[in-house]
Amino acid sequence: MEKMAEKSSDKYFEAIGKRKTARARVRLFPAHKMTFDVNGQTLDKYFPTLELQGVAKTALAHAGEQKYKVTVRASGGGIHGQAEAMRLGVARALLLATPLIKTELRKNKLLTRDGR
């Protein structure tokens, strides 16, 4: 018996952010409430300090009134590198969702990869 894969009707925007050896695959789903899922955990459990949470959420401050369900799969590097990779991934995904905010994201240096 052949199994059919169910296709989700949810539209999402996907992007990858990198920082040194850390990588983050980010998916933004339009939602009614802003939620985060990082490697199967909530944002405050995965990034325990307010500084790391702030780094990860920086790009979403430019999303305006739009709300998203953010899912992230982060790997490699340290926890700070993963937070910065997540910031870049979110910014790139936001650019796909709303191309009009490119100048604002670029002005705040959120679309620049730090490849040191």
C-alpha beads as a LAMMPS data file, in Angstrom:
LAMMPS data file: protein, C-alpha beads

116 atoms
115 bonds

1 atom types
1 bond types

-500.0 500.0 xlo xhi
-500.0 500.0 ylo yhi
-500.0 500.0 zlo zhi

Masses

1 110.0

Atoms # bond

1 1 1 0.000 0.000 0.000
2 1 1 1.422 3.369 -1.018
3 1 1 1.335 6.252 1.415
4 1 1 0.505 9.697 0.128
5 1 1 2.189 12.677 1.728
6 1 1 -0.244 15.291 2.916
7 1 1 0.412 18.730 1.565
8 1 1 -0.018 21.557 3.976
9 1 1 -2.070 24.489 2.774
10 1 1 -0.032 26.792 5.005
11 1 1 2.085 29.186 3.025
12 1 1 5.410 29.962 4.604
13 1 1 8.565 31.873 3.801
14 1 1 11.849 30.039 4.281
15 1 1 15.421 31.318 4.442
16 1 1 18.782 30.221 5.793
17 1 1 21.029 32.364 7.956
18 1 1 24.684 31.624 8.633
19 1 1 27.232 32.941 11.104
20 1 1 30.699 31.368 11.091
21 1 1 29.834 27.680 11.585
22 1 1 26.301 28.217 12.909
23 1 1 23.331 27.743 10.600
24 1 1 19.655 28.443 11.098
25 1 1 16.847 27.398 8.769
26 1 1 13.949 29.757 9.426
27 1 1 10.323 29.407 8.368
28 1 1 7.777 32.187 8.860
29 1 1 4.118 31.211 8.856
30 1 1 1.522 34.026 8.908
31 1 1 -0.364 33.762 12.219
32 1 1 -2.597 35.660 14.621
33 1 1 -0.029 35.581 17.426
34 1 1 3.777 35.784 17.425
35 1 1 5.233 32.428 18.485
36 1 1 8.706 30.896 18.311
37 1 1 9.845 27.285 18.039
38 1 1 13.618 26.798 18.105
39 1 1 14.716 23.171 17.773
40 1 1 11.462 22.027 19.371
41 1 1 11.682 24.448 22.316
42 1 1 10.296 27.870 23.033
43 1 1 12.536 30.883 22.451
44 1 1 13.069 31.601 26.155
45 1 1 14.069 27.993 26.867
46 1 1 16.491 27.700 23.955
47 1 1 18.015 31.171 24.399
48 1 1 18.007 31.594 28.198
49 1 1 19.287 35.190 28.404
50 1 1 17.384 38.307 27.399
51 1 1 20.368 39.413 25.302
52 1 1 20.214 36.297 23.102
53 1 1 16.421 36.557 22.832
54 1 1 16.803 40.191 21.762
55 1 1 19.389 39.279 19.116
56 1 1 17.093 36.593 17.721
57 1 1 14.056 38.924 17.632
58 1 1 15.798 42.004 16.193
59 1 1 14.661 41.543 12.591
60 1 1 11.035 40.950 13.616
61 1 1 10.881 44.441 15.091
62 1 1 10.813 45.672 11.480
63 1 1 7.890 43.429 10.495
64 1 1 5.395 46.111 11.486
65 1 1 2.009 44.846 12.606
66 1 1 2.372 41.467 10.897
67 1 1 2.532 38.446 13.189
68 1 1 4.280 35.181 12.397
69 1 1 4.785 31.721 13.766
70 1 1 8.560 31.321 13.550
71 1 1 10.101 27.861 13.385
72 1 1 13.874 27.510 13.455
73 1 1 16.258 24.597 13.115
74 1 1 19.641 25.781 14.367
75 1 1 22.873 23.816 14.318
76 1 1 26.617 24.251 14.677
77 1 1 28.615 26.948 16.391
78 1 1 27.753 28.294 19.803
79 1 1 24.488 29.580 21.147
80 1 1 25.340 33.231 20.371
81 1 1 26.298 32.332 16.794
82 1 1 23.004 30.479 16.426
83 1 1 21.089 33.529 17.657
84 1 1 22.854 35.714 15.089
85 1 1 22.259 33.134 12.343
86 1 1 18.584 33.131 13.334
87 1 1 18.498 36.941 13.079
88 1 1 19.874 36.796 9.521
89 1 1 17.506 33.983 8.546
90 1 1 14.484 35.859 9.895
91 1 1 15.545 39.013 8.045
92 1 1 15.901 37.109 4.768
93 1 1 12.541 35.396 5.237
94 1 1 10.895 38.748 6.022
95 1 1 12.372 40.082 2.803
96 1 1 10.590 37.293 0.923
97 1 1 7.332 38.012 2.751
98 1 1 7.390 41.803 2.313
99 1 1 9.975 43.056 -0.206
100 1 1 9.159 46.694 0.596
101 1 1 11.129 46.576 3.866
102 1 1 14.435 45.837 2.132
103 1 1 15.798 49.370 2.565
104 1 1 14.965 49.381 6.283
105 1 1 16.543 45.962 6.831
106 1 1 19.609 46.974 4.817
107 1 1 19.914 50.293 6.697
108 1 1 19.958 48.415 10.022
109 1 1 22.531 45.936 8.644
110 1 1 20.261 42.946 9.142
111 1 1 20.849 41.500 5.670
112 1 1 24.649 41.452 5.924
113 1 1 26.289 38.130 6.721
114 1 1 29.118 38.282 9.239
115 1 1 31.464 35.669 7.889
116 1 1 34.465 36.211 10.119

Bonds

1 1 1 2
2 1 2 3
3 1 3 4
4 1 4 5
5 1 5 6
6 1 6 7
7 1 7 8
8 1 8 9
9 1 9 10
10 1 10 11
11 1 11 12
12 1 12 13
13 1 13 14
14 1 14 15
15 1 15 16
16 1 16 17
17 1 17 18
18 1 18 19
19 1 19 20
20 1 20 21
21 1 21 22
22 1 22 23
23 1 23 24
24 1 24 25
25 1 25 26
26 1 26 27
27 1 27 28
28 1 28 29
29 1 29 30
30 1 30 31
31 1 31 32
32 1 32 33
33 1 33 34
34 1 34 35
35 1 35 36
36 1 36 37
37 1 37 38
38 1 38 39
39 1 39 40
40 1 40 41
41 1 41 42
42 1 42 43
43 1 43 44
44 1 44 45
45 1 45 46
46 1 46 47
47 1 47 48
48 1 48 49
49 1 49 50
50 1 50 51
51 1 51 52
52 1 52 53
53 1 53 54
54 1 54 55
55 1 55 56
56 1 56 57
57 1 57 58
58 1 58 59
59 1 59 60
60 1 60 61
61 1 61 62
62 1 62 63
63 1 63 64
64 1 64 65
65 1 65 66
66 1 66 67
67 1 67 68
68 1 68 69
69 1 69 70
70 1 70 71
71 1 71 72
72 1 72 73
73 1 73 74
74 1 74 75
75 1 75 76
76 1 76 77
77 1 77 78
78 1 78 79
79 1 79 80
80 1 80 81
81 1 81 82
82 1 82 83
83 1 83 84
84 1 84 85
85 1 85 86
86 1 86 87
87 1 87 88
88 1 88 89
89 1 89 90
90 1 90 91
91 1 91 92
92 1 92 93
93 1 93 94
94 1 94 95
95 1 95 96
96 1 96 97
97 1 97 98
98 1 98 99
99 1 99 100
100 1 100 101
101 1 101 102
102 1 102 103
103 1 103 104
104 1 104 105
105 1 105 106
106 1 106 107
107 1 107 108
108 1 108 109
109 1 109 110
110 1 110 111
111 1 111 112
112 1 112 113
113 1 113 114
114 1 114 115
115 1 115 116
